[in-house]
Amino acid sequence: MTAMAAREMGYRVQVLDPDPACAARFVVDSCIEAAWDDAREAANLARGCDVVTLEIEQIAPVSMAAAAAHAPVRPGGAMLRIIQDRVVQKDWLREHGFPVGDYRAVRSLDEVRAAIRELGGRCFCKSATGGYDGRGQGKVGFSAGASFEDEVSGAWQALGEGPGVVEKAVELEREISVLVARSPSGEVKAYPAAWNYHENQILAWSAMPAPLAPAMAAKSRELAGAIADAFGLEGILAVEMFCTTDGRLLVNELAPRPHNSYHASVRASVTSQFEQLVRAVCDLPLGEVDVVQPAAIANLLGEVWLNADGSPREPHFDAALAVPGVRLHLYEKHKPRRGRKMGHLSAVGATVDEAVKLVLEAKARL
């Protein structure tokens, strides 16, 4: 989607990806098949580019450095190293005065057990590195009748029996994210917040603008902009936040790339997140971020293509597209797996609630 936005602006695009059938292959000029830690191929990519950006956090520091020797890499390696490790990320946010929930860094089963007790028993446990869409995560204190020791053991296994962070569960009014763009020239623009709803730690649907009180909406954008400035961001950054029932705004996690919750910006905003990324990394004037119409997206996971017994099925896309205002966006991924994001539906409405209602109706028709 970033490549298509770049093409509309006249840029040629090449990508590096370990998957020979990656989604971008079909819309770019060339594709280098290489691992995220292949420094030699990262350098080859950069040699043929005026600027390099990224779409995933898992790029190895050695590859970032190799690419940076030949072309600007935006965002840069120093920022990425902080974001790649959840413990380092949480510590950085706290040290810079940004609001985060109570947490403990853990490196052993005993430390997990002690952290959960210190934090009151209801906790989320997340691996320090890797982990995505609920992978590398465990919950404690949410299942009635489950023994404490069994839950602690399960959480430690979810961490891969390695370093991680234990976070105290907070009472949520809603989850939001704010996408902020910052150019090398220092221009900053933060989008209105997106409203996010998760199922099994995977984003199920998202809508923008989030229904927030004006003061909270302004505070969320100011907070995202301040984090971008503190990093010296060059590119875009999604700041995931919790709105608590007692009126606090807490930073959850950071993603220095296009974000699932802002796929709705293609329909809702003057400038999509994908065009904004191109503008930011190429040091062009940033696009306007106003919402021109409420919009929502619903993720389509591999389950949509599978029957209960795992056999393949064909989704009824025609029925979904019969819902007014709905569009289909597929990612050219050929192997559906449970939990794998294969695409999304989007919808626009007169209000954000109407957009959510329409996109969920379309998804139900599949």
Secondary structure, 3 states (H helix, E strand, C coil): CHHHHHHHCCCCCEEEECCCCCHHHHHCCEEEECCCCCHHHHHHHHHCCCCECCCCCCCCHHHHHHHHCCCCECCCHHHHHHHHCHHHHHHHHHHCCCCECCEEEECCHHHHHHHHHHCCCCEEEEECCCCCCCCCEEEECCCCCCCHHHHHHHHHHHCCCCCEEEEECCCEEEEEEEEEEECCCCCEEECCCEEEEEECCEEEEEEECCCCCHHHHHHHHHHHHHHHHHHCCCEEEEEEEEEECCCCEEEEEEECCCCHHHCCHHHHECCCHHHHHHHHHCCCCCCCCCECCCEEEEEEEHHHHECCCCCECCCCHHHHHCCCCEEEEECCCCCCCCCCEEEEEEEECCCHHHHHHHHHHHHHCC
